[in-house]
Amino acid sequence: MATKQYAQWFRGSTPYISAHRDKTFVVLLPGEAVAHVNLTNIVHDLALLHVLGVRLVVVHGARPQIDAALPESTYHGHRRVTDGSAMTTITGIYGQIRTQLEALFSTGLPNTPLHNVEVPVFSGNFVVAKPVGIVDGVDHLFTGAARRIEKERLWATLSNGGIVVQSPIGFSSSGQAFNLPAEELAADIAIRIKADKLIMLSNINHVCDDQGQRVSTLTPTELERTPFLSDEQKSHMVCLARAVRGGVTKAQLVSFEDDGALLAELFTAAGEGTQIVEQQSRTVRQAVAEDVAGIVEVIRPLEERGILVRRERDRLEEEISQFMVAELDGIVVGCCAVYPYGRQVELACLAVHENYRNQSGANLGQSLLDAAEQFARDEDADEMFVLTTQTMDWFLERGFEETKVDRLPAEKQSLYNWQRNSIVMTKRI
Ligand SMILES: CC(C)(COP(=O)(O)OP(=O)(O)OC[C@H]1O[C@@H](n2cnc3c(N)ncnc32)[C@H](O)[C@@H]1OP(=O)(O)O)[C@@H](O)C(=O)NCCC(=O)NCCS
């Protein structure tokens, strides 16, 4: 990556670094991901999250590994039926996987991201289980469900700086071990410890619409209506939806096959997977110094395409109090600037990150315009003006009219760039 690109990417990711610090993520690593060549990269990316101050609970699965060891094993729906002798094999497989993960979290060779980094990993009796029992006449034997999560103990481990690696297993009060579907356990832990995110690494890279296009955001109800391929995939989606309904702020579906997909989903506005949120919390508010990096990420691509006039970072920092930002789930996704000139107010730098434009229901551009107009009214202005080269129709549809340069305040007229030849539009407010 060229130095400039790298610097831009790094600056762009800073709002996410602070947004994720001290947050708690539960990550489901299904058995397919454990067996995938990308596992080492995924574990290193998880370790990076840990270093950045994210509290992590990693729940692993082992479905293909168990299927290979127990070809006679049967399923009822998405659940395996676990008999006594299968349980011995299964606990052995879980032990091997935990050891493999612990080893990967301990890699500290000089050419790895974990060089000089200590990542303490813990596992233990955090899950109290109960039998699933007989469903549709089928006795599930030692297949269980979480009855309780020892959340104080789990929480103490996380607060002490440890990563918890949890096998899909729990123990009853009589000391019996039960085998649990990993996705159900991940959702149960996320709900009970009130996690900020449940991340499901999956071989479905993201949810697609009817045209095969990626859907970046869904509500739990929309997710449940999306058709899925197998019982297992459906069960994963049901768990994501259940977690969000149970109070987890956000559930995310991310590819384990695609190297870097987890980091792209967490540290860029565009993301790569699909996120499930109950209702997007959005606000438009006055910008503060910490928003500069987020604003830069929104406006730079538009400046590079000549849609917005370039503003250097130091000018942005100086003028930050003139800016308003639109936030979605705590991340800056849009901005505008307002400059008072007596009875007139200029609206400038109106932009919404391209992944969040034209979203029916969100109308972020409109919300920013409403906030700018409110600012103008509070300033006792009676007219708002804007200079635009490519967005006339959007402003026309919102009550602006085309006018002449001489309608601008005198100091603005003297700065008018005739080469850029922007159209001047005004609106009475
Ligand atoms: C203009 C902009 C801020 C609107 O943001 P947004 O969040 O998509 O806006 P809203 O959701 O409120 O409105 C979406 C509607 O505007 C329309 N629209 C978006 N850009 C448009 C444009 N350049 N010209 C005409 N209409 C446009 C969409 O088609 C959509 O119409 P619909 O509701 O009929 O489907 C956003 O498109 C943007 O950042 N554009 C690039 C920067 C820019 O041009 N800024 C103005 C500088 S003066």
The ligand as a Tripos MOL2 file, in Angstrom:
@<TRIPOS>MOLECULE
LIG
   48    50     1     0     0
SMALL
NO_CHARGES

@<TRIPOS>ATOM
      1 C1        -26.5040   15.0760   -1.3130 C.3       1 LIG1
      2 C2        -26.3470   14.0600   -0.1920 C.3       1 LIG1
      3 C3        -25.7570   14.7600    1.0350 C.3       1 LIG1
      4 C4        -27.7180   13.4810    0.1640 C.3       1 LIG1
      5 O1        -27.5680   12.5490    1.2080 O.3       1 LIG1
      6 P1        -28.6340   11.3520    1.4400 P.3       1 LIG1
      7 O2        -28.4810   10.9010    2.8590 O.co2     1 LIG1
      8 O3        -28.5100   10.3440    0.3770 O.co2     1 LIG1
      9 O4        -29.9830   12.1650    1.2740 O.3       1 LIG1
     10 P2        -31.4460   11.7890    1.6300 P.3       1 LIG1
     11 O5        -31.5700   10.3920    2.1100 O.co2     1 LIG1
     12 O6        -31.9630   12.8640    2.5150 O.co2     1 LIG1
     13 O7        -32.0850   11.8940    0.1750 O.3       1 LIG1
     14 C5        -31.9580   10.8520   -0.7440 C.3       1 LIG1
     15 C6        -32.6270   11.2760   -2.0400 C.3       1 LIG1
     16 O8        -31.8070   12.2490   -2.6790 O.3       1 LIG1
     17 C7        -31.5100   11.8280   -4.0100 C.3       1 LIG1
     18 N1        -30.1760   12.3020   -4.3870 N.ar      1 LIG1
     19 C8        -28.9920   11.9720   -3.8400 C.ar      1 LIG1
     20 N2        -27.9970   12.6410   -4.4640 N.ar      1 LIG1
     21 C9        -28.5730   13.4150   -5.3990 C.ar      1 LIG1
     22 C10       -28.0770   14.3190   -6.3810 C.ar      1 LIG1
     23 N3        -26.7910   14.5600   -6.5080 N.pl3     1 LIG1
     24 N4        -28.9680   14.9470   -7.1580 N.ar      1 LIG1
     25 C11       -30.2800   14.6950   -7.0570 C.ar      1 LIG1
     26 N5        -30.8220   13.8550   -6.1480 N.ar      1 LIG1
     27 C12       -29.9720   13.2070   -5.3480 C.ar      1 LIG1
     28 C13       -31.5790   10.3180   -3.9460 C.3       1 LIG1
     29 O9        -31.8110    9.7660   -5.2030 O.3       1 LIG1
     30 C14       -32.7480   10.0990   -3.0070 C.3       1 LIG1
     31 O10       -33.9510   10.2820   -3.6920 O.3       1 LIG1
     32 P3        -35.2590    9.3910   -3.3740 P.3       1 LIG1
     33 O11       -35.5730    9.6670   -1.9340 O.co2     1 LIG1
     34 O12       -36.2670    9.9060   -4.3370 O.co2     1 LIG1
     35 O13       -34.8220    7.9940   -3.6190 O.co2     1 LIG1
     36 C15       -25.4440   12.8700   -0.6030 C.3       1 LIG1
     37 O14       -25.9600   12.3230   -1.8010 O.3       1 LIG1
     38 C16       -23.9900   13.2320   -0.8370 C.2       1 LIG1
     39 O15       -23.1750   13.1810    0.0920 O.2       1 LIG1
     40 N6        -23.6370   13.5920   -2.0730 N.am      1 LIG1
     41 C17       -22.2750   13.9030   -2.4490 C.3       1 LIG1
     42 C18       -21.8510   15.2310   -1.8520 C.3       1 LIG1
     43 C19       -22.6390   16.3930   -2.3810 C.2       1 LIG1
     44 O16       -23.0080   16.4410   -3.5380 O.2       1 LIG1
     45 N7        -22.8650   17.3670   -1.4910 N.am      1 LIG1
     46 C20       -23.4760   18.6070   -1.8080 C.3       1 LIG1
     47 C21       -22.3630   19.5710   -1.9370 C.3       1 LIG1
     48 S1        -22.9560   21.1540   -2.2610 S.3       1 LIG1
@<TRIPOS>BOND
     1     1     2 1
     2     2     3 1
     3     2     4 1
     4     2    36 1
     5     4     5 1
     6     5     6 1
     7     6     7 2
     8     6     8 1
     9     6     9 1
    10     9    10 1
    11    10    11 2
    12    10    12 1
    13    10    13 1
    14    13    14 1
    15    14    15 1
    16    15    16 1
    17    15    30 1
    18    16    17 1
    19    17    18 1
    20    17    28 1
    21    18    19 ar
    22    18    27 ar
    23    19    20 ar
    24    20    21 ar
    25    21    22 ar
    26    21    27 ar
    27    22    23 1
    28    22    24 ar
    29    24    25 ar
    30    25    26 ar
    31    26    27 ar
    32    28    29 1
    33    28    30 1
    34    30    31 1
    35    31    32 1
    36    32    33 2
    37    32    34 1
    38    32    35 1
    39    36    37 1
    40    36    38 1
    41    38    39 2
    42    38    40 1
    43    40    41 1
    44    41    42 1
    45    42    43 1
    46    43    44 2
    47    43    45 1
    48    45    46 1
    49    46    47 1
    50    47    48 1
@<TRIPOS>SUBSTRUCTURE
     1 LIG1         1 GROUP 0 **** ****
